Amino acid sequence: MLNKARCYLMAGAVALLLLAHADDTKGGVGRSIFNGKDLAGWVPVHDVTFEVKDGNLRLVKGMGWLRTDKEYEDFILEFEWRALEEKYDSGIFLRAGLEGKPWPKDGWQVNLRYDALGGLVKGFKSVVPAETPKMPVNKWVKFRIEARGNKLSLDVDGERAWETEAFDATKGYIGIQAEDKSFDFRNIRVIELPRK
């Protein structure tokens, strides 16, 4: 009888672990890569000023980028952002290398520019055109970016914006582009996915 009870307990524990993992890949649990207190885990590149303000990661000014201190391969990245001034311009670099100034040479970027919002760019070339409308200043917007091999997708506020299989970078840093426009970022989380 005791062995049967133990088996049920073990089966229940395994089921909970599987549910937690399923939640990780869908629901936005993941691991926080911004602690809301300081820039631990992040590295400024070139002439940029980032700070922590009211628990948010604030892009203050500069021409360069802020990158993670480690490289990523396959992952799900979730974060919220808001622009703090009109005609805003920034971007999220994915699997970026360190070569290039002020930004990664031929780097892949999901655009946070007011008139090209959510578009996918490689270097200065548009790969997936932007179809997300301009968001108002001070409005929080949630992005979810999934990178698996050469597949890349973007969800904006829970709706699929696009997917592509043209993503040819294999490993690199996640970064926030600075183009002298102020932004806030929060709830920055990443789930590292196993390579198939």
Buried (B, 14 or more C-beta within 10 A) or exposed (E): EEEEEEEEEEEEEEEEEEEEEEEBEEEBBBEEBBBEEEBEEBBBBBEBBBEBEEEBBBBBEBBBBBBBEEBBBBBBBBBBBBBBEEEBBBBBBBBBBBEBEBBBEBBBBBBBBBEBBBBBBBEEEEBBEBEBEBBEBEEBBBBBBBBBEEEBBBBBEEEEBBBEEEBEBEEBBBBBBBBBBBBBBBBBBBBBBEEE
